[in-house]
Amino acid sequence: MEKIIEVCCGSYYDCLQAEAGGATRVELNTALHLGGLTPSVGSLVLTKKHTNLKVIAMVRPRGGGFCYHDEDFETMLLDVETMLHYGADGIAFGCLDQNGNIHVEQTKKIIDMIKEKGKEVVFHRAFDCVSDPIQAIETLIHLGVDRILTSGLQPKAMQGKDMIKKLQEAYGDKIELLAGSGMNSENAREMIEYAGISQVHSSCKAWLFDPTTTTNNVSYSFASGEHENDYDVVSEDAVSKLVKAVKS
């Protein structure tokens, strides 16, 4: 079974670093510090033009949770259409109702749009906020989801490895499981071997300094401490180490 490393990217720059490090698939977002939001069209177009990466585009209209009112969902539908039009190879999204169940109507509508274009359907870590993971995964399988990104309903995937293993053993022949949150070169192989999965998702994060982040008593910082004036990027070196750890 081929081992796949998916790198979580927040920009075109990140995608270039991911490919240089040996990744073949990325999840393209923006605002990773909010958990990832819908990327810009520009970052998608440039990535598809200048790399050979498979690009899964995030469609998430805001931070917070995944229970979307009508205006949010209307935005998501247009974003799905736009991302597919500009070359996305798949869409990552997640829609829940107020009780933590899969929002079947919203989810099906988006899946139908993606499948019509022959692209991949990924249900992201909204899955980790469901009230019943067994009911949720069975619903997603029934609806036609190709892959679930999950940390096993825990803050970090290694903390949720037993749940990931349980889901893989019960449903791995019907849907792909992608382990994400806290995955790196030091634990990815352990996760793959323990849970019986073949895919991991990692941000491979590093920091770059921007001297204009905090000036004149005005701050646009989203990190703290030593990274107060930095922004997060993908590290080519971290990707390379992860690829080597998983595939060697």
Long-range contacts (C-beta under 8 A, 24 or more apart in sequence): 1-198, 2-198, 3-192, 3-198, 3-199, 3-246, 3-247, 4-198, 4-199, 4-200, 5-188, 5-199, 5-200, 5-202, 5-239, 5-242, 5-243, 5-246, 5-247, 6-56, 6-178, 6-180, 6-199, 6-200, 6-201, 6-202, 7-201, 7-202, 7-203, 7-204, 7-234, 7-239, 8-32, 8-36, 8-180, 8-201, 8-202, 8-203, 8-204, 8-234, 9-47, 9-234, 10-36, 10-39, 10-232, 10-233, 10-234, 11-39, 11-43, 11-233, 12-42, 12-43, 12-46, 12-47, 12-50, 13-233, 13-234, 14-233, 14-234, 15-43, 15-47, 15-51, 15-53, 15-55, 15-234, 16-50, 16-51, 17-204, 17-233, 17-234, 17-235, 17-236, 17-239, 18-53, 18-204, 18-234, 18-236, 18-239, 19-51, 19-52, 19-53, 20-236, 20-239, 21-204, 21-234, 21-235, 21-236, 21-237, 21-238, 21-239, 21-240, 21-242, 21-243, 22-239, 22-240, 22-243, 22-244, 23-53, 23-239, 23-243, 24-52, 24-53, 24-54, 25-53, 25-54, 25-55, 25-56, 26-53, 26-54, 26-55, 26-56, 27-56, 27-57, 27-58, 27-92, 27-122, 27-149, 27-201, 28-55, 28-56, 28-57, 28-58, 28-88, 29-58, 29-60, 31-63, 32-203, 32-232, 33-222, 33-223, 33-232, 34-63, 35-60, 35-63, 35-125, 36-60, 36-124, 37-61, 37-62, 37-63, 38-79, 38-83, 39-83, 41-82, 41-83, 41-86, 44-83, 44-86, 44-87, 44-88, 45-86, 45-87, 48-86, 48-87, 54-89, 54-90, 55-87, 55-88, 55-89, 55-90, 56-88, 56-89, 56-90, 56-91, 56-92, 56-120, 56-122, 57-83, 57-88, 57-90, 57-91, 57-92, 58-91, 58-92, 58-93, 58-124, 59-83, 59-91, 59-92, 59-93, 59-110, 60-93, 60-94, 60-124, 65-96, 65-126, 65-129, 66-94, 66-95, 66-96, 66-126, 66-129, 67-95, 67-96, 67-97, 67-98, 67-103, 68-95, 68-103, 68-106, 73-106, 76-106, 76-110, 77-109, 77-110, 77-113, 80-110, 80-113, 80-114, 81-113, 84-113, 84-114, 84-117, 84-119, 88-119, 89-119, 89-120, 90-114, 90-119, 90-120, 90-121, 90-122, 90-146, 91-119, 91-120, 91-121, 91-122, 92-122, 92-123, 92-124, 92-149, 93-122, 93-123, 93-124, 93-126, 94-123, 94-124, 94-125, 94-126, 94-127, 95-126, 96-126, 96-129, 96-130, 99-131, 100-129, 100-130, 100-131, 100-132, 101-130, 101-131, 101-132, 101-135, 101-136, 101-139, 102-130, 102-136, 102-139, 102-140, 102-143, 104-139, 104-143, 107-140, 107-143, 107-145, 108-143, 111-143, 111-144, 111-145, 115-144, 120-146, 120-147, 121-145, 121-146, 121-147, 122-146, 122-147, 122-148, 122-149, 122-178, 123-147, 123-148, 123-149, 124-149, 125-149, 125-150, 125-151, 125-180, 125-181, 127-153, 128-152, 128-153, 128-154, 128-160, 133-163, 133-167, 134-170, 137-167, 137-171, 137-175, 138-171, 140-175, 141-171, 141-174, 141-175, 145-175, 146-175, 146-176, 147-175, 147-176, 147-177, 147-178, 147-199, 148-175, 148-176, 148-177, 148-178, 149-178, 149-180, 149-201, 150-177, 150-178, 150-179, 150-180, 151-179, 151-180, 151-181, 151-182, 152-179, 154-181, 155-181, 155-182, 156-181, 156-182, 157-181, 157-182, 157-183, 157-191, 157-200, 158-182, 158-187, 158-190, 158-191, 161-191, 161-194, 161-195, 164-191, 164-195, 164-197, 165-194, 165-195, 165-196, 168-195, 168-196, 168-197, 169-196, 172-196, 172-197, 183-242, 184-238, 184-242, 185-238, 185-241, 185-242, 185-244, 185-245, 186-245, 188-242, 188-245, 188-246, 189-245, 189-246, 192-246, 200-242, 200-246, 202-238, 202-239, 202-242, 203-232, 203-234, 204-234, 204-235, 204-238, 204-239, 204-242, 205-232, 205-233, 205-234, 205-235, 205-238, 206-232, 206-233, 206-234, 206-235, 206-237, 206-238, 207-231, 207-232, 207-233, 208-233
